[in-house]
Amino acid sequence: MSRWRLRALIVLVYVIVGIYVAWVYDYITPGLLRDVAEALLAVFLWFLVLLGIDLHIG
């Protein structure tokens, strides 16, 4: 395994563990995930927002 792949794997594991810990300690909630999903939809589908399409989830 090359050096950059090992480094990438370590970073990936670090981020996954961080997400798990944040979820367990309620820093990440379903409401936050919904808000992030709505924001990402609005960013990537901005032209639909300009056409008046509501991208709110729920």
C-alpha positions in Angstrom: 0.0 0.0 0.0 1.4 3.3 -1.0 2.1 6.1 1.5 -0.7 8.4 0.3 -3.3 5.5 0.4 -2.3 4.7 4.0 -2.7 8.4 4.9 -6.0 8.6 3.2 -7.2 5.5 5.0 -6.2 7.0 8.4 -8.0 10.3 7.6 -11.1 8.4 6.6 -11.2 6.3 9.8 -10.6 9.5 11.8 -13.5 11.2 10.2 -15.8 8.2 10.5 -15.0 7.9 14.2 -15.6 11.7 14.6 -19.0 11.4 13.0 -19.9 8.5 15.3 -18.8 10.4 18.4 -20.7 13.5 17.3 -23.8 11.5 16.7 -23.6 9.7 20.1 -23.1 13.0 22.0 -26.0 14.7 20.0 -23.9 17.2 18.1 -25.3 15.6 15.0 -29.1 15.1 15.1 -31.7 14.1 12.5 -32.8 17.7 12.3 -29.3 18.9 11.5 -29.0 16.2 8.8 -32.3 17.4 7.3 -31.1 21.0 7.3 -27.8 20.0 5.6 -29.6 18.0 3.0 -31.9 20.9 2.2 -29.0 23.3 2.0 -27.1 20.9 -0.4 -30.2 20.5 -2.6 -30.6 24.3 -2.8 -26.9 24.7 -3.7 -26.8 22.1 -6.4 -30.3 22.6 -7.7 -30.3 26.4 -7.4 -32.0 26.9 -10.8 -35.0 25.0 -9.5 -35.2 27.4 -6.5 -35.2 30.3 -8.9 -38.1 28.7 -10.8 -40.0 28.6 -7.5 -39.7 24.9 -6.7 -39.7 24.3 -3.0 -36.8 22.0 -1.9 -37.7 21.8 1.8 -37.8 18.3 3.2 -40.6 17.4 5.5 
